Amino acid sequence: MCVVRNIHTCHTFLYKLFNHAIITSQSSLRVPLNTEMVKSMVCIVLAQFLLAALLPLSMCYRTHECTSAASLSPWFYDNSCPKAQAIVQFFVAKAYSIDPRMAASLLRLHFHDCFVNGCDASVLLDSSGTIESEKRSTSNRDSARGFEVIDEIKSALEYECPETVSCADILALVARDSVVISGGPTWEVYLGRRDAREASLSGSMENIPFPDSTLQTIVNMFNLQGLDLTDLVALLGSHTIGNSRCLNFRQRLYNHSGNNDPDQTLNQNYAVPLNTEMVKSMVCIVLAQFLLAALLPLSMCYRTHECTSAASLSPWFYDNSCPKAQAIVQFFVAKAYSIDPRMAASLLRLHFHDCFVNGCDASVLLDSSGTIESEKRSTSNRDSARGFEVIDEIKSALEYECPETVSCADILALVARDSVVISGGPTWEVYLGRRDAREASLSGSM
């Protein structure tokens, strides 16, 4: 039931080029265990707990959409799609090479799927018809990521063995391979799940713990899934990999009890380096807050008649008309950043230079023609504004996915947010629905 994205067909051929090498040398995709004893022991213990905790969930025993637990098997695709696991490993390794944080994000995606009616890939479903996507829940909105990786894997598997491997099984394999490539050991994944035909936004809101949930609340949530304290510790131990946003725990470092002191129960040997990292990340947080304050009014395009009225802008503007829009933008921003990390700052600057000339209407993208004098020729942009080819690439992909739907102005706004995120800053909701300018203002840019 997960919709396959077809815009990245080149990756299917890339997979075919490396296919033989993958099958004959799977071990080359596995990162060796860290030579430092402490780190490797953490990974070993983590993996052992993950086996105990995730296996019951990976049986999808709580969803009627799943094959019965008794029929699941590590060899489920040995005849119907023998290269399935190698294909998954290839694309996980590819995603990890571009962004090492993606491993933790993919593991988290599986967890957020399993805690809502079992491991049935319902977290992948977009809003349409009667479906309210779980992506819109508090736990997933602006934080769940890696959907484009799952789409790539599904596309390659459909090419290799059509209508065979479920998205639910892909998520389970991806979770295992993300642990492996982060330095942990491997385990057998039982396969044979079926994909959900519906999502549960309410379940995603109620069943997934929040960062500030009390211990008893978390214990109760795990008990509802048939999981005990050992399972709870195992799954919380998954946070051994990945990064956490400071806003989720900074209260323990600052003014914990209302007296400006840190939480005294926090190990001080751990608090000191954590505090150092917090200061660095606070720069990103403050930057994002200033960006929100400065760019949000402009992003409403309230100064241009070419824009949809501010009142009609919404973070969910394309949920029905182009549900994969934001994932497509994120993919190409990540791709550009992997080639040139400076591109993130350039794309953010491009949005800023656009918004300060008659609002965020993408006028900065227009070339000179007829009566149009391009803003690219201004002193502020000439020989310094860059990233236009990234915007063109994104626009082409979006036109392929949903023709004449997503505006260039919205692309610039999303690209600015995603550039901050991929540079280590926090995220925010981007209000969408702008229209593109039909004219530029060279004088305004000057």
C-alpha positions in Angstrom: 0.0 0.0 0.0 2.9 2.4 0.3 3.1 4.6 -2.8 6.3 4.2 -4.8 8.0 7.3 -5.8 9.2 7.1 -9.4 11.3 10.3 -9.8 14.6 8.7 -8.8 14.6 6.0 -11.5 18.4 6.6 -12.0 18.9 4.9 -8.6 17.3 1.8 -9.9 20.0 1.6 -12.6 22.6 2.5 -10.1 21.5 -0.5 -8.0 21.6 -2.7 -11.1 25.2 -1.6 -11.8 26.3 -2.6 -8.3 24.0 -5.5 -7.9 26.5 -8.3 -8.5 29.0 -6.7 -6.2 26.5 -6.4 -3.4 25.5 -10.0 -3.5 29.0 -11.4 -3.7 30.4 -9.1 -1.0 27.7 -8.2 1.5 30.1 -7.8 4.3 31.7 -4.8 2.6 28.5 -2.9 3.5 28.9 -3.6 7.2 30.8 -1.1 9.4 33.3 -3.0 11.6 32.6 -2.9 15.3 34.2 0.0 17.1 37.6 -1.0 18.5 36.9 0.8 21.7 35.6 -1.8 24.2 33.1 0.5 25.8 31.4 1.5 22.6 31.3 -2.0 21.2 29.9 -3.4 24.4 27.1 -0.8 24.3 26.3 -1.9 20.8 26.3 -5.6 21.7 24.0 -5.0 24.7 21.8 -2.7 22.6 21.4 -5.3 19.9 20.6 -8.1 22.3 17.9 -6.0 23.9 16.6 -4.9 20.5 16.2 -8.6 19.6 14.2 -9.2 22.7 12.1 -6.1 22.4 11.5 -5.7 18.7 10.9 -9.4 17.8 7.4 -9.5 19.3 6.5 -6.2 17.6 8.1 -7.3 14.3 5.7 -10.2 14.3 2.9 -7.6 13.9 0.9 -9.7 16.3 -1.4 -6.7 17.0 -2.6 -6.0 13.5 -5.0 -8.1 11.4 -3.3 -6.7 8.3 -0.2 -8.9 9.0 0.6 -12.4 8.1 0.2 -14.6 11.1 3.2 -14.7 13.4 3.6 -18.4 12.8 4.1 -18.0 9.1 6.9 -15.3 9.4 10.4 -16.5 8.6 13.9 -15.1 8.0 13.8 -17.0 4.7 10.4 -15.7 3.5 11.8 -14.1 0.3 14.5 -16.6 -0.4 12.7 -17.9 -3.5 10.4 -15.0 -4.5 13.0 -12.2 -4.0 16.4 -13.7 -3.0 18.2 -10.3 -3.4 15.8 -8.4 -1.2 18.0 -8.1 1.9 21.1 -7.1 -0.1 19.1 -4.4 -1.9 17.9 -3.0 1.4 21.5 -3.0 2.8 22.8 -1.2 -0.3 20.4 1.7 0.1 20.8 2.0 3.8 24.6 2.2 3.3 24.0 4.8 0.6 21.8 6.9 2.9 24.2 6.6 5.8 27.1 7.8 3.6 25.2 10.9 2.8 23.9 11.6 6.3 25.1 9.3 9.3 22.1 10.6 11.4 19.8 8.8 9.0 20.5 5.5 10.7 18.9 6.6 13.9 16.0 8.2 12.0 15.3 5.0 10.2 15.4 2.9 13.4 13.0 5.5 15.0 10.7 5.2 12.0 10.3 1.5 12.6 9.6 2.1 16.3 7.0 4.7 15.6 5.3 2.4 13.1 5.3 -0.6 15.5 3.7 1.2 18.4 0.6 2.1 16.3 -1.4 -1.1 15.5 1.8 -3.2 15.0 4.5 -3.2 12.4 2.4 -2.7 9.3 4.0 0.4 7.6 1.0 2.5 8.4 3.4 5.3 9.3 4.3 5.6 5.6 0.8 6.4 4.4 0.0 9.9 3.3 -3.3 11.7 3.9 -5.9 10.9 1.2 -9.6 10.2 1.2 -10.5 8.8 4.6 -6.8 8.4 5.7 -5.4 10.8 8.2 -1.7 10.3 8.0 0.3 9.4 11.1 3.0 11.8 9.8 0.9 14.6 11.2 1.0 13.5 14.8 3.0 15.4 17.4 5.6 12.6 17.6 6.2 12.5 13.9 5.5 16.0 12.5 8.7 17.9 11.7 10.8 15.0 13.2 10.1 11.7 11.5 12.4 11.4 8.5 13.8 8.9 6.1 10.7 8.4 4.0 12.6 9.1 0.8 15.0 6.3 1.7 12.1 3.8 2.1 10.7 5.0 -1.3 14.1 4.4 -3.0 14.3 0.9 -1.6 10.7 0.1 -2.6 11.4 1.3 -6.1 14.4 -0.9 -6.4 12.6 -3.9 -5.0 9.7 -3.3 -7.4 12.1 -3.4 -10.3 13.8 -6.6 -9.0 10.6 -8.5 -8.0 7.4 -6.6 -8.5 4.6 -6.7 -5.9 6.5 -9.0 -3.6 8.3 -7.3 -0.7 6.0 -5.4 1.7 6.9 -1.9 3.0 6.4 -3.3 6.6 9.2 -5.8 5.9 11.4 -3.1 4.4 11.0 -1.0 7.6 12.0 -4.0 9.8 15.1 -4.8 7.6 16.1 -1.1 7.5 15.9 -0.9 11.3 18.3 -3.9 11.6 20.7 -2.6 8.9 20.8 0.9 10.5 22.0 -0.7 13.8 24.6 -2.7 11.9 26.0 0.2 9.9 26.2 2.3 13.1 28.6 -0.2 14.6 26.3 -2.8 16.2 25.9 -6.5 15.5 23.3 -8.1 13.3 20.3 -10.4 13.9 17.8 -12.4 11.8 14.7 -10.4 10.8 11.5 -12.5 10.5 9.7 -11.5 7.3 6.3 -11.9 5.7 4.2 -9.0 7.0 1.5 -7.3 5.0 1.0 -3.6 4.7 -1.7 -1.6 6.3 -4.5 -0.1 4.2 -5.3 2.5 6.8 -3.5 4.7 9.3 -4.3 5.8 12.8 -3.5 9.4 13.6 -5.1 9.1 17.0 -3.1 6.0 17.8 0.1 7.8 16.8 -0.9 10.7 19.1 -1.7 8.4 22.1 0.6 5.4 21.9 4.1 6.9 21.3 5.9 8.3 24.4 6.9 12.0 24.4 10.3 13.2 25.6 8.8 14.6 28.8 6.6 11.6 29.6 7.0 10.3 33.1 8.6 6.9 33.7 5.2 5.5 34.8 3.5 6.8 31.6 6.2 5.1 29.5 5.9 1.9 31.4 2.2 1.9 30.9 2.6 2.5 27.2 5.0 -0.3 26.8 2.7 -2.6 28.8 -0.1 -1.9 26.4 2.2 -3.3 23.7 2.9 -6.4 25.7 6.4 -5.2 26.5 8.0 -5.3 30.0 10.7 -3.2 31.7 13.5 -5.1 29.9 12.0 -4.3 26.6 11.5 -0.6 27.7 15.2 -0.3 28.6 16.2 -1.9 25.3 14.2 0.4 23.1 15.2 3.5 25.0 18.7 2.2 24.6 18.3 2.8 20.8 19.1 6.4 21.6 22.7 5.2 21.8 22.9 6.3 18.2 21.7 9.5 16.6 21.3 13.0 18.0 18.7 14.6 20.3 17.5 18.1 20.1 18.5 20.2 23.2 15.0 21.5 23.6 13.9 18.0 24.7 16.2 17.9 27.8 17.7 21.3 28.4 15.5 21.9 31.4 17.7 19.4 33.3 20.8 21.6 32.7 19.2 25.0 33.4 16.8 26.1 36.1 15.5 22.6 36.8 13.9 23.4 40.1 13.3 27.1 39.5 16.5 28.2 41.2 18.7 28.4 38.1 20.5 25.2 39.2 20.9 22.0 37.1 19.1 18.8 38.0 21.2 17.4 40.9 20.3 13.8 40.0 22.1 14.2 36.7 25.7 12.8 36.7 27.8 16.0 36.8 30.7 14.3 34.9 28.2 13.9 32.1 26.5 17.3 32.6 29.7 19.3 32.0 30.4 18.1 28.4 26.7 18.1 27.7 26.5 21.7 28.7 29.3 22.6 26.3 27.4 20.9 23.5 24.2 22.7 24.6 25.8 26.1 24.2 26.8 25.3 20.6 23.4 24.0 19.7 21.7 27.0 21.4 23.3 29.1 18.7 21.3 27.1 16.2 18.2 27.3 18.3 18.5 31.1 18.6 19.2 31.3 14.9 16.1 29.4 14.1 14.0 31.5 16.4 15.2 34.7 14.8 14.6 33.2 11.4 11.1 32.3 12.4 10.5 35.8 13.7 12.0 37.5 10.7 11.0 35.2 7.8 7.5 34.1 8.8 5.8 37.4 8.1 7.7 37.6 4.9 6.9 34.0 4.1 3.3 34.9 4.3 4.0 37.1 1.2 1.9 39.8 2.7 3.7 42.5 0.6 3.0 41.0 -2.8 -0.4 40.7 -4.6 1.0 37.7 -6.4 0.7 35.6 -3.3 -2.2 33.6 -1.8 -3.6 35.5 1.2 -1.7 34.8 4.4 -4.9 33.4 6.0 -5.0 30.6 3.4 -1.4 29.4 3.9 -1.0 26.1 5.8 1.7 23.5 6.6 -0.6 20.9 5.0 -1.3 22.9 1.8 0.0 20.0 -0.4 -1.1 17.0 1.7 -3.7 16.0 -0.9 -2.4 17.6 -4.1 1.3 16.7 -3.7 1.8 14.6 -0.5 5.5 13.8 -1.2 6.5 17.4 -1.9 8.4 18.0 1.3 10.2 14.7 1.2 11.3 15.4 -2.4 12.7 18.8 -1.4 14.5 17.2 1.6 16.0 14.6 -0.6 17.5 17.1 -3.0 18.7 19.4 -0.3 20.5 16.5 1.3 22.0 15.5 -2.0 23.3 19.1 -2.6 24.7 19.3 0.9 26.5 16.0 0.5 28.2 17.4 -2.6 28.9 20.9 -1.2 28.1 21.6 2.5 28.4 25.4 1.7 25.3 25.0 -0.4 23.0 25.0 2.7 24.0 28.6 3.6 23.7 29.6 -0.1 20.1 28.3 -0.3 19.1 29.9 2.9 20.6 33.2 1.6 18.6 32.8 -1.6 15.4 32.7 0.3 16.4 35.7 2.3 17.3 37.7 -0.8 14.0 36.7 -2.4 11.8 37.7 0.6 13.3 41.1 1.0 12.2 42.2 -2.5 8.3 42.3 -2.6 7.9 39.3 -0.4 8.6 35.6 -0.8 7.4 35.2 -4.3 10.4 33.5 -6.0 11.1 36.7 -8.1 14.8 36.1 -7.4 14.7 33.1 -9.7 13.4 35.0 -12.8 15.9 35.6 -15.7 16.0 38.8 -17.8 13.5 38.6 -20.7 11.3 41.1 -22.4 10.3 43.7 -19.7 11.9 41.7 -16.9 15.2 42.9 -15.4 16.5 40.0 -13.4 17.2 40.5 -9.7 20.2 38.2 -10.3 22.0 41.2 -11.8 21.8 43.3 -8.6 25.0 44.1 -6.6 23.8 41.8 -3.8 23.2 38.8 -6.1 25.6 39.2 -9.0 28.6 36.7 -8.7 27.5 35.6 -5.2 23.9 34.2 -5.3 24.0 30.5 -6.0 22.0 27.3 -5.7 19.7 28.0 -8.7 20.5 24.7 -10.2 19.4 23.0 -7.0 16.0 24.8 -7.1 15.7 23.8 -10.8 16.4 20.1 -10.0 13.8 20.2 -7.2 11.2 21.9 -9.5 11.8 19.3 -12.2 11.2 16.5 -9.8 8.1 18.0 -8.4 6.7 18.7 -11.9 7.2 15.0 -12.6 5.5 14.0 -9.4 2.6 16.5 -9.4 2.6 18.8 -12.5 1.8 22.5 -12.1 1.2 22.2 -8.3 4.1 23.3 -6.1 5.2 26.9 -6.5 8.8 28.0 -6.7 8.2 30.3 -3.8 7.2 27.4 -1.6 10.2 25.5 -2.8 12.5 28.3 -1.6 10.8 28.4 1.8 11.1 24.7 2.3 14.7 24.7 1.1 15.6 27.4 3.6 14.2 25.3 6.5 15.8 22.1 5.3 19.1 23.8 4.9 19.1 24.9 8.5 18.1 21.4 9.7 20.8 19.6 7.7 23.4 22.0 9.0 22.5 20.9 12.6 19.8 23.4 13.5 16.2 22.6 14.6 13.2 22.5 12.4 9.9 24.4 12.1 6.6 24.2 10.2 6.7 26.0 6.9 3.4 27.5 5.9 2.7 26.8 2.2 0.5 28.1 -0.6 2.4 31.0 -2.1 2.1 31.9 -5.7 5.1 32.8 -7.9 5.8 36.3 -9.1 5.4 37.2 -12.8 7.9 40.0 -12.6 11.1 40.9 -10.9 12.4 44.1 -9.3 16.1 44.8 -10.0 15.8 48.2 -8.3 14.2 46.6 -5.2 17.1 44.1 -5.0 19.6 47.0 -5.3 
